[in-house]
């Protein structure tokens, strides 16, 4: 996880908390957290990075819409991050 940006980590959390969200679903959720609207030029390259790192799986809902799902590696990465954070927050 140390090679991920904060934005990429946030995307992992959003994907984990949803059931096969589309890119638009992820955008809507992440827009609620960030004070600026996230444009597609920022969102999709970062999602692709997570897919390329095997932290997220990308599939097709229909001809125009993809879904994203956390992989086992992605879940493990988040668990390791939470363990690391907890040593400073407890």
Secondary structure, DSSP 8 states (H G I E B T S, - for coil): -TTS-HHHHHHHHHHHTSSSEEHHHHHHHHHHHSSS---HHHHHHHHHHHHHTTSEEEEESSSS-EEEEE-HHHHHHHHHHHHHHHHHH-
